[in-house]
C-alpha cells in the first residue's frame, strides 16, 4: 500500500517527483488517516489538492484522509552530518576514527553522490547499502554512494588516556524562612531550598517566594469538574512554576491569595514526561529574609575530558576570502570566543510557564587569535516527538535526533568547550543563553555571564532594514543554510569578526 501511495504521489506533478512518506497516522476512532509527505520542491495549493485526491484512492470510503506536506531542501553539509550519524548508529568501530574529510558529498541532478573512506579492512558495500537506505528515509531525492580505503592503518589511531573524573556533590543551598504563619499546613517550616537548586527529585521539598502569577485552572475527573492553581513563584534566585490541587476544607483561604503575596510551598519534586516538576501539597505564609542576598553558587568542576561530543579542528579555505581585511584587531587576539547557536523544540526559554522547551541542536565555533579554529556540533535528543513546524523550519527530524546524546550527556562537553571564553551569538541574550544557562545549571555547571550579542552590535554599527541574521549575513556576503544551529553559528562567527573589525574594540559585555 505504501509503495502504491508514493508512486501515485510522485506522478501528480514534477514538484512531487522526489517525495517521500514521513509518517502515516491512523485514528480509528475518528476514522481518519493522516499522511505526512516530505518534498524538496515548492508546491502550489492546487498540487496539494491533487496529492490529497491521489492518496484518497487508497483509503476506504468510510475513512477520511488528510495530507500534510513539508518542503525540505538538504545541502551537502546536512547530508554529510546525516551520514556521520548513520555510521555512528550502525558501525561503531568505523565511527570511532571517522574524520570529517573521510566523508565527501556532492549534489547531483537527482539528489546526492557521496563517498566514505574507512580503514582498508572495513571497506564493504554494506556500508553504502545501509547509509543510502537511511538517507532515503530522511531526505528527498536519489543517493549514490561508494566506499573507499582511507589509506590509514589501525596503528595510526591515537589512544587517549582518560583520567577518572572528579566526583563532585553539588551542595543544595537554603535560607531561613522569615515571618512564617500557618495557612493550611500542620508542620512549621523554618528552611527553604533555593529555587535555582531544584535540580533533584524528592518526595518533600520546601520553597518560599513571592507570587508572580496565579491562575485557577480546571480539569475533569470521573465526570466531575475540579480546580487547581497554577502558580509562578520567585525567591530572587530563580522563578519556578508549581501546580496546587485545591482542597475543599481550605478553598476559601486559598482563594484569598493574590500576586505579590509571599508563601511557603511544601511538596514533591518529581520527574514527569522527562522533566522535573514541583507539585505543591500544602501552602503556608512566609518569605525570604528582608536582607536576603543569594549565596553565589559554585560551579561543578570543568570535566577532565570530553565524553560524548568532541570538538573538531576547523579549517575553512573560504575564511581568508570572506575576510578581505587580513588584519586582526588586537582585542580579538587577547581573548577566546565561543560563538554558538541552538535549535530548540519551541520558543519558551523560561520555566515560568512550566513547559520549558528543549534543545535539539548545538552548533558552536571557537575563535582564537581572530581565526575560527575549532567547531563543536551535536544533535540533542529531546526525548519527545518533534512538531511538524519545527521539522519544517529546521529540517531536523525525529530520526536524526533519536540516537543523539541527551542534554545531560552533551552539555558537560559544551561547558568544557566554552570554559574561559566569552560567549557570542545573534540574539544570545534573549534566547540562546537562557537555554544553556538553564539546562547547564540543572546539571550544576554555572556559565559566566560574559556575553556579546551580534544583534545589538549590528544595530550599533549598521544601517539595515532589519537586523535578522540572514539580513546581516547578506550585508557581509556570508552564505549559509539558515535555521540550522551549526550553519547559523558559523555565519555568526564570521559576522562577529567583521563587526569587531569595524568597531576596532570589543563592546561592553552583557
C-alpha positions as CSV (number, residue, x, y, z in Angstrom):
1,X,0.0,0.0,0.0
2,X,2.8,2.4,0.9
3,X,4.6,1.8,-2.3
4,X,1.4,2.4,-4.2
5,X,0.7,5.7,-2.4
6,X,4.2,7.1,-3.0
7,X,4.1,6.1,-6.7
8,X,0.7,7.9,-7.1
9,X,2.0,11.0,-5.3
10,X,5.1,11.2,-7.4
11,X,3.0,11.0,-10.6
12,X,0.9,14.0,-9.6
13,X,3.5,16.7,-10.7
14,X,7.2,17.4,-11.0
15,X,7.1,19.0,-7.6
16,X,6.5,15.6,-6.1
17,X,8.9,13.5,-8.1
18,X,11.3,13.0,-5.1
19,X,8.6,13.0,-2.4
20,X,8.9,10.5,0.5
21,X,6.4,9.5,3.2
22,X,7.5,10.7,6.6
23,X,4.6,9.1,8.5
24,X,1.1,7.6,8.3
25,X,-1.1,8.1,11.3
26,X,-4.4,6.2,11.6
27,X,-7.1,7.4,14.1
28,X,-9.5,4.5,14.2
29,X,-12.0,6.4,16.5
30,X,-12.3,9.3,14.1
31,X,-11.8,7.1,11.1
32,X,-9.1,9.3,9.7
33,X,-5.8,8.7,8.0
34,X,-3.2,11.5,8.1
35,X,-0.2,11.1,5.7
36,X,2.8,13.4,6.1
37,X,5.0,13.8,3.0
38,X,8.3,15.5,2.5
39,X,9.4,17.0,-0.8
40,X,12.4,19.0,-1.9
41,X,10.4,21.3,-4.3
42,X,7.9,24.1,-3.9
43,X,4.3,23.2,-4.5
44,X,1.0,25.0,-5.0
45,X,-2.3,24.7,-3.2
46,X,-3.7,23.0,-6.3
47,X,-0.9,20.4,-6.3
48,X,-1.6,19.7,-2.6
49,X,-5.3,19.1,-3.5
50,X,-4.2,16.7,-6.3
51,X,-1.9,14.9,-3.9
52,X,-4.7,14.5,-1.4
53,X,-7.0,13.1,-4.1
54,X,-4.3,10.6,-5.2
55,X,-3.9,9.4,-1.6
56,X,-7.6,9.2,-1.1
57,X,-7.8,6.5,-3.8
58,X,-6.0,4.2,-1.3
59,X,-8.3,4.9,1.6
60,X,-11.6,3.0,2.3
61,X,-14.8,5.1,1.7
62,X,-15.7,5.1,5.4
63,X,-12.4,6.9,6.2
64,X,-11.4,10.5,5.7
65,X,-7.9,11.4,4.6
66,X,-5.6,14.3,5.5
67,X,-2.3,15.1,3.8
68,X,0.4,17.4,5.2
69,X,3.4,18.3,3.0
70,X,6.7,19.6,4.3
71,X,9.3,21.2,2.0
72,X,12.9,20.2,2.9
73,X,15.9,21.0,0.8
74,X,19.1,19.5,2.2
75,X,22.5,20.7,1.3
76,X,25.9,18.9,1.2
77,X,26.6,19.7,4.9
78,X,23.3,18.4,6.1
79,X,23.7,15.1,4.1
80,X,27.3,14.7,5.4
81,X,26.2,15.2,9.0
82,X,23.5,12.6,8.5
83,X,25.9,10.1,7.0
84,X,28.1,10.5,10.1
85,X,25.1,9.9,12.3
86,X,24.1,6.8,10.4
87,X,27.6,5.3,10.6
88,X,27.7,6.1,14.3
89,X,24.4,4.3,14.8
90,X,25.2,1.2,12.7
91,X,29.0,0.9,12.6
92,X,30.5,1.9,15.9
93,X,34.0,0.6,15.1
94,X,34.2,2.6,11.9
95,X,32.7,5.8,13.6
96,X,35.5,5.7,16.2
97,X,38.1,7.1,13.8
98,X,35.9,8.7,11.1
99,X,37.1,12.1,10.3
100,X,35.3,15.0,8.6
101,X,37.5,14.7,5.5
102,X,36.5,11.0,5.2
103,X,33.0,11.9,4.0
104,X,32.5,13.7,0.7
105,X,29.1,14.8,-0.6
106,X,28.3,16.3,-4.0
107,X,24.9,17.4,-5.3
108,X,23.7,15.7,-8.4
109,X,20.7,16.3,-10.8
110,X,18.5,13.9,-8.9
111,X,20.0,14.0,-5.4
112,X,23.4,13.5,-4.0
113,X,26.5,11.4,-4.6
114,X,28.7,10.6,-1.6
115,X,31.9,8.8,-0.8
116,X,33.0,7.3,2.6
117,X,36.6,6.5,3.3
118,X,37.3,3.9,6.0
119,X,40.2,1.6,7.2
120,X,41.1,-0.9,4.5
121,X,39.7,-3.9,6.4
122,X,36.4,-2.1,6.8
123,X,35.7,-1.4,3.1
124,X,32.4,-3.0,2.3
125,X,29.3,-2.4,0.0
126,X,27.2,-3.0,3.1
127,X,28.1,0.4,4.5
128,X,26.7,2.2,1.5
129,X,23.6,0.0,1.4
130,X,22.8,0.9,5.0
131,X,23.7,4.6,4.6
132,X,21.7,5.0,1.3
133,X,18.6,3.4,2.8
134,X,18.7,5.6,5.8
135,X,19.3,8.8,3.7
136,X,16.3,8.0,1.6
137,X,14.2,7.8,4.8
138,X,15.5,11.3,5.9
139,X,15.7,13.3,2.7
140,X,14.1,13.5,-0.8
141,X,16.0,12.5,-3.9
142,X,18.3,9.7,-5.0
143,X,21.5,8.8,-3.3
144,X,24.5,7.0,-4.7
145,X,27.5,6.1,-2.5
146,X,30.9,4.5,-2.7
147,X,33.2,3.1,0.0
148,X,37.0,3.5,-0.3
149,X,40.0,2.9,1.8
150,X,41.3,5.9,3.7
151,X,44.9,4.7,3.3
152,X,45.5,4.7,7.1
153,X,46.3,1.8,9.3
154,X,45.0,1.0,12.7
155,X,48.4,1.7,14.3
156,X,47.8,5.4,13.5
157,X,44.9,5.7,15.9
158,X,45.8,7.8,18.8
159,X,44.6,6.3,22.1
160,X,43.9,9.0,24.6
161,X,44.5,8.1,28.2
162,X,41.5,9.4,30.1
163,X,41.9,10.1,33.8
164,X,39.0,9.5,36.1
165,X,36.5,12.3,36.5
166,X,36.4,14.1,39.9
167,X,33.4,13.1,41.9
168,X,31.6,16.2,43.0
169,X,28.4,16.5,45.0
170,X,26.7,19.8,44.3
171,X,25.6,21.4,47.6
172,X,21.9,22.4,47.9
173,X,21.7,26.0,49.2
174,X,19.0,27.0,51.7
175,X,17.8,30.1,53.5
176,X,15.8,30.8,56.7
177,X,12.1,31.5,56.3
178,X,11.0,34.8,57.8
179,X,7.5,35.6,59.2
180,X,6.2,32.0,58.9
181,X,2.5,31.6,59.6
182,X,0.2,28.6,59.1
183,X,-2.4,28.7,56.3
184,X,-3.2,25.0,55.9
185,X,-0.1,23.1,56.9
186,X,0.4,21.2,60.1
187,X,4.2,21.4,60.3
188,X,6.2,24.6,60.8
189,X,8.8,25.1,58.1
190,X,12.0,27.1,59.0
191,X,14.2,26.5,56.0
192,X,13.6,26.7,52.2
193,X,15.6,25.4,49.3
194,X,16.9,27.9,46.6
195,X,14.6,27.6,43.6
196,X,17.7,27.8,41.4
197,X,18.9,24.5,43.0
198,X,15.7,22.4,42.4
199,X,17.6,20.0,40.1
200,X,17.0,16.9,42.2
201,X,13.9,14.7,42.9
202,X,12.5,14.4,46.4
203,X,9.2,13.5,48.0
204,X,9.3,16.5,50.3
205,X,10.9,19.9,49.4
206,X,10.1,23.3,50.8
207,X,10.3,26.5,48.7
208,X,9.5,30.0,49.7
209,X,8.9,33.1,47.5
210,X,6.7,35.8,46.0
211,X,3.7,35.0,43.8
212,X,4.4,36.5,40.4
213,X,1.4,34.9,38.7
214,X,-1.7,33.0,39.8
215,X,-4.3,31.3,37.7
216,X,-7.2,28.9,38.5
217,X,-7.4,26.0,36.1
218,X,-9.9,23.2,35.8
219,X,-9.8,19.6,34.9
220,X,-12.3,16.7,34.6
221,X,-12.1,13.7,36.8
222,X,-14.7,10.9,36.5
223,X,-17.2,13.4,35.1
224,X,-16.7,15.9,37.9
225,X,-15.0,19.3,37.2
226,X,-12.3,20.1,39.7
227,X,-10.0,23.1,40.1
228,X,-6.3,23.6,40.7
229,X,-3.9,26.6,40.9
230,X,-1.1,27.3,38.6
231,X,1.5,29.5,40.5
232,X,4.6,31.3,39.3
233,X,6.9,31.9,42.2
234,X,10.2,33.8,42.6
235,X,12.7,33.8,45.5
236,X,15.3,36.0,44.0
237,X,17.4,33.1,42.7
238,X,15.0,31.8,40.1
239,X,11.4,31.7,39.0
240,X,9.5,28.4,39.0
241,X,6.1,27.0,38.2
242,X,4.1,24.8,40.5
243,X,0.6,23.3,40.5
244,X,-1.6,23.0,43.6
245,X,-4.8,21.0,43.8
246,X,-7.4,22.8,45.9
247,X,-8.8,21.1,48.9
248,X,-12.4,21.9,49.9
249,X,-11.6,22.5,53.6
250,X,-9.1,25.3,52.8
251,X,-10.7,26.5,49.5
252,X,-11.8,29.8,50.9
253,X,-8.4,30.6,52.5
254,X,-6.5,29.7,49.3
255,X,-9.0,31.9,47.2
256,X,-7.6,35.0,49.1
257,X,-4.1,34.5,47.7
258,X,-3.0,37.1,45.1
259,X,0.0,38.3,43.2
260,X,2.6,39.9,45.5
261,X,1.9,37.6,48.4
262,X,4.8,35.6,49.9
263,X,4.1,32.0,50.6
264,X,5.8,28.7,51.6
265,X,5.1,25.7,49.5
266,X,5.7,22.2,50.7
267,X,5.6,19.5,48.1
268,X,7.4,17.0,45.9
269,X,9.8,17.5,43.0
270,X,9.3,14.6,40.7
271,X,10.0,13.6,37.1
272,X,7.1,14.0,34.7
273,X,7.5,13.4,30.9
274,X,11.3,13.6,31.3
275,X,11.3,16.8,33.3
276,X,11.3,17.7,37.0
277,X,8.0,19.2,38.1
278,X,7.3,20.7,41.6
279,X,3.8,19.7,42.9
280,X,2.6,21.7,45.9
281,X,0.9,19.7,48.7
282,X,0.4,22.5,51.3
283,X,0.6,26.3,51.3
284,X,1.5,28.5,54.3
285,X,2.7,32.1,54.6
286,X,6.3,33.1,54.9
287,X,9.0,35.0,53.0
288,X,12.8,35.2,52.4
289,X,14.6,37.5,54.9
290,X,14.3,41.2,54.2
291,X,18.1,41.4,53.7
292,X,18.3,38.2,51.7
293,X,21.3,38.2,49.3
294,X,21.6,34.9,47.4
295,X,24.7,33.0,48.1
296,X,26.8,32.7,45.0
297,X,26.7,29.2,43.7
298,X,30.0,27.5,42.8
299,X,30.0,25.5,39.5
300,X,30.9,21.9,39.2
301,X,34.5,21.5,38.1
302,X,35.2,21.5,34.4
303,X,35.1,18.0,33.1
304,X,38.6,16.5,32.6
305,X,37.8,15.2,29.1
306,X,35.1,15.1,26.5
307,X,32.6,12.2,26.9
308,X,30.0,12.4,24.1
309,X,30.9,15.4,21.8
310,X,34.5,16.1,20.9
311,X,35.5,19.4,19.2
312,X,37.0,19.2,15.8
313,X,39.7,21.4,14.2
314,X,38.2,23.9,11.8
315,X,39.8,24.8,8.5
316,X,37.9,26.9,6.0
317,X,39.7,27.9,2.8
318,X,36.9,30.5,2.3
319,X,37.8,32.2,5.6
320,X,40.5,34.2,4.0
321,X,38.3,35.1,1.0
322,X,35.4,36.3,3.2
323,X,37.6,38.4,5.4
324,X,39.1,40.7,2.8
325,X,40.8,42.7,5.5
326,X,43.5,40.3,6.7
327,X,44.4,42.4,9.8
328,X,43.1,41.2,13.1
329,X,42.2,43.7,15.8
330,X,44.3,43.3,18.9
331,X,41.1,42.9,21.1
332,X,40.4,39.6,19.2
333,X,43.9,38.3,19.9
334,X,43.6,38.8,23.6
335,X,40.5,36.7,24.2
336,X,38.9,33.4,23.3
337,X,35.4,33.5,22.0
338,X,32.8,30.8,21.5
339,X,30.1,31.7,19.0
340,X,27.1,29.4,19.3
341,X,23.6,28.9,18.1
342,X,20.8,26.5,19.1
343,X,17.8,24.8,17.5
344,X,15.0,24.1,20.0
345,X,11.6,22.5,20.2
346,X,10.0,25.9,20.6
347,X,10.4,29.4,21.8
348,X,9.7,29.0,25.6
349,X,13.0,30.0,27.1
350,X,11.9,30.2,30.7
351,X,10.5,27.6,33.0
352,X,7.9,30.1,34.4
353,X,5.1,28.5,32.4
354,X,6.1,25.0,33.5
355,X,6.9,24.0,29.9
356,X,10.5,24.9,29.2
357,X,11.3,23.9,25.6
358,X,14.2,21.6,24.8
359,X,17.4,22.0,22.9
360,X,17.7,19.7,19.8
361,X,21.0,21.0,18.2
362,X,24.0,22.9,19.3
363,X,26.4,24.5,16.8
364,X,29.5,26.3,18.1
365,X,32.8,27.7,16.9
366,X,35.8,28.8,18.9
367,X,37.7,31.9,17.7
368,X,41.3,32.1,18.7
369,X,43.7,34.9,17.6
370,X,40.9,36.2,15.4
371,X,40.6,33.0,13.4
372,X,37.8,30.4,13.6
373,X,39.8,27.4,14.9
374,X,37.5,24.7,16.3
375,X,34.0,23.5,15.9
376,X,31.5,21.8,18.2
377,X,28.4,20.3,16.8
378,X,25.8,17.8,18.0
379,X,22.1,17.0,17.8
380,X,20.5,16.5,21.2
381,X,17.7,14.0,21.9
382,X,14.8,16.0,23.4
383,X,13.1,12.7,24.4
384,X,9.9,13.8,22.8
385,X,8.4,13.9,19.4
386,X,9.3,17.0,17.3
387,X,6.4,19.1,16.0
388,X,5.8,19.4,12.2
389,X,6.5,23.1,12.4
390,X,10.0,22.5,13.9
391,X,10.7,19.8,11.4
392,X,9.7,22.1,8.5
393,X,11.7,25.1,9.9
394,X,14.9,23.3,10.7
395,X,14.9,20.1,8.6
396,X,15.7,18.2,11.8
397,X,13.6,15.0,12.1
398,X,12.9,12.6,14.9
399,X,15.1,10.1,13.1
400,X,18.1,12.5,13.2
401,X,17.9,13.0,17.0
402,X,16.7,9.6,18.3
403,X,20.3,8.3,18.8
404,X,21.8,11.7,19.8
405,X,23.1,12.3,23.3
406,X,20.6,13.8,25.8
407,X,21.3,17.3,27.3
408,X,22.6,15.6,30.4
409,X,25.2,13.9,28.3
410,X,26.1,16.7,25.8
411,X,26.1,19.9,27.9
412,X,29.0,19.0,30.2
413,X,31.1,18.7,26.9
414,X,29.7,22.0,25.8
415,X,30.6,23.6,29.1
416,X,34.1,22.3,28.8
417,X,34.3,23.7,25.2
418,X,33.1,27.2,26.5
419,X,35.1,27.4,29.7
420,X,37.2,30.5,29.8
421,X,35.7,32.0,26.6
422,X,33.4,35.0,26.0
423,X,30.1,33.7,24.6
424,X,28.8,35.3,21.4
425,X,25.6,34.8,19.5
426,X,22.9,36.5,17.5
427,X,20.1,37.4,20.0
428,X,22.0,35.4,22.5
429,X,20.9,37.5,25.5
430,X,17.2,37.0,24.9
431,X,17.2,33.4,23.6
432,X,20.2,31.1,23.3
433,X,21.9,31.9,26.6
434,X,18.7,31.4,28.5
435,X,18.5,27.7,27.3
436,X,22.1,26.8,28.0
437,X,22.2,28.7,31.3
438,X,19.0,26.8,32.5
439,X,20.0,23.3,31.4
440,X,23.7,23.7,32.4
441,X,22.5,25.0,35.7
442,X,20.3,21.9,36.3
443,X,23.5,19.8,35.9
444,X,25.5,22.0,38.3
445,X,27.5,23.9,35.7
446,X,27.4,27.7,36.1
447,X,28.2,29.7,33.0
448,X,30.0,33.0,33.4
449,X,27.6,35.7,32.1
450,X,30.2,37.2,29.7
451,X,28.1,37.8,26.5
452,X,28.4,39.7,23.3
453,X,25.2,39.9,21.2
454,X,25.8,40.4,17.5
455,X,22.2,41.5,17.1
456,X,22.8,44.5,19.3
457,X,26.3,45.1,17.8
458,X,24.8,45.1,14.3
459,X,22.2,47.7,15.4
460,X,25.0,49.9,16.7
461,X,27.2,49.7,13.6
462,X,25.0,49.0,10.6
463,X,22.1,50.7,8.9
464,X,19.7,48.0,7.7
465,X,16.0,47.5,7.2
466,X,16.1,44.8,9.9
467,X,18.8,43.0,11.9
468,X,17.8,39.4,11.4
469,X,20.8,37.0,11.0
470,X,20.2,36.5,7.2
471,X,19.9,40.2,6.6
472,X,23.2,40.9,8.4
473,X,24.8,38.0,6.7
474,X,23.8,39.3,3.3
475,X,25.5,42.6,4.2
476,X,28.8,40.8,4.6
477,X,28.2,38.3,1.7
478,X,28.1,35.4,4.1
479,X,26.1,32.5,2.6
480,X,24.7,29.8,4.9
481,X,21.8,27.4,5.4
482,X,19.5,29.3,7.8
483,X,17.8,27.7,10.8
484,X,20.4,25.0,11.4
485,X,22.5,25.7,14.5
486,X,25.8,24.7,13.1
487,X,25.4,26.8,10.0
488,X,23.9,29.8,11.9
489,X,26.8,29.7,14.3
490,X,29.4,29.7,11.6
491,X,27.7,32.6,9.9
492,X,27.5,34.5,13.2
493,X,31.2,33.8,13.9
494,X,32.2,35.4,10.5
495,X,29.8,38.3,11.1
496,X,31.2,38.9,14.6
497,X,34.8,39.2,13.3
498,X,33.7,41.7,10.6
499,X,31.8,43.7,13.1
500,X,34.8,43.9,15.5
501,X,37.0,45.0,12.6
502,X,34.5,47.9,12.1
503,X,34.3,48.8,15.7
504,X,38.0,48.2,16.4
505,X,37.2,47.3,20.0
506,X,35.0,44.9,22.0
507,X,31.6,46.1,23.1
508,X,30.6,46.1,26.7
509,X,29.8,42.6,27.9
510,X,26.1,42.0,28.6
